[in-house]
Amino acid sequence: MVGVCYYEGMGARRNYKRALDFFQRAYAMGHCRSAYFLGLIHLRGLAGRPDKEKGMQYLQACAEEGDEESIAALAALNAEEQGA
């Protein structure tokens, strides 16, 4: 996935805005895993202002497909909110 290359800086210079674009395209075509990366980008504000609500929505969408990293990220965010 090209978005991962830009997100991780593998074979290309790290560029979160380009990664965001590729992940959005992949997600629009039904690639669930791209929602995980979209969630992280939005939560962390890597391509602009942080947007927790949007980030959580993307993580939730991917978690509903059984993605373990999305499930773990959501659990960590929920624990953080509850002060655990």
C-alpha positions in Angstrom: 0.0 0.0 0.0 1.5 3.3 -1.1 0.1 5.1 1.9 2.2 3.0 4.2 5.3 4.0 2.3 4.6 7.7 2.9 3.4 7.1 6.5 6.5 5.1 7.5 9.0 6.7 5.2 9.8 3.4 3.4 11.2 4.0 0.0 9.9 7.5 0.0 10.3 10.6 2.2 7.8 10.5 5.1 4.8 12.7 4.1 1.7 12.4 6.1 -0.4 14.5 3.8 0.4 12.3 0.9 -0.2 9.2 3.1 -3.6 10.7 4.1 -4.5 11.1 0.4 -3.6 7.5 -0.5 -5.3 6.1 2.6 -8.5 8.0 1.8 -8.5 6.6 -1.7 -7.9 3.1 -0.5 -10.7 3.4 2.1 -13.1 4.7 -0.5 -12.3 1.5 -2.5 -13.2 -0.7 0.5 -9.7 -1.3 2.0 -10.4 -1.6 5.7 -6.9 -1.4 6.9 -6.4 2.1 5.6 -9.0 3.2 8.2 -6.5 2.3 10.9 -3.9 4.7 9.5 -6.5 7.4 8.8 -7.5 7.1 12.4 -4.0 7.6 13.6 -3.3 10.5 11.3 -6.5 12.3 12.5 -6.0 11.5 16.2 -2.4 12.7 16.2 -2.9 15.6 13.8 -0.1 14.4 11.5 -1.6 16.1 8.4 -3.2 19.1 10.1 -5.2 19.7 13.2 -6.0 16.7 15.5 -9.5 15.5 15.1 -10.3 13.0 17.8 -13.8 12.3 16.7 -12.9 11.6 13.1 -9.9 9.5 14.2 -12.1 7.4 16.5 -14.7 6.9 13.7 -12.0 5.5 11.4 -10.6 3.2 14.1 -14.1 2.0 15.0 -14.8 1.2 11.3 -11.6 -0.9 11.1 -12.2 -2.5 14.5 -15.6 -3.6 13.4 -13.9 -5.6 10.6 -11.8 -7.4 13.3 -8.5 -5.4 12.9 -6.6 -6.2 16.1 -4.5 -3.0 16.1 -7.6 -0.8 15.8 -9.3 -2.7 18.6 -6.2 -2.2 20.8 -5.9 1.5 19.9 -9.6 2.1 20.8 -9.1 0.2 24.1 -6.1 2.3 24.9 -7.9 5.5 24.1 -10.9 4.5 26.2 -8.6 3.6 29.1 -6.9 7.0 28.8 -10.2 8.8 28.9 -11.2 6.9 32.0 -7.9 7.7 33.7 -6.6 4.2 33.8 
